[in-house]
Amino acid sequence: MARILQQVFHPFPVTRYGGDEFVVLLPGATPESVEERFMRLEDMLQRAWPAPFRGKICSLSGGLAFYPWHGHDPQALLKAADAALYQTKRQGKGFLTLADYTRAKALNQVSPSQEGR
């Protein structure tokens, strides 16, 4: 999995965050560009398995957080992305969810003076 992630997100670093969770930093990314890479990743992952097993062994779920809308430091961004990931998992696997700005604001306690940064 890590090898496929590195291929899809090259030249950006891919880091294992937990057992089956990874973090990728994508400077300048947009939700659309991340979705495009996510779809490419899903396609590559499915092609890695023999045809009878595709879609049955492994699935992807993702949570997205963007600076500065979802946090102003790495911990806040990880918290927002993690909340979005678990929202995705509750909806079913194979989705990519953008962190909710209002929820991220509450989780990270962003003050009004920080919002414009």
Order of alpha helices (4+ residues) and beta strands (2+ residues): alpha-beta-beta-alpha-beta-alpha-beta-alpha-alpha
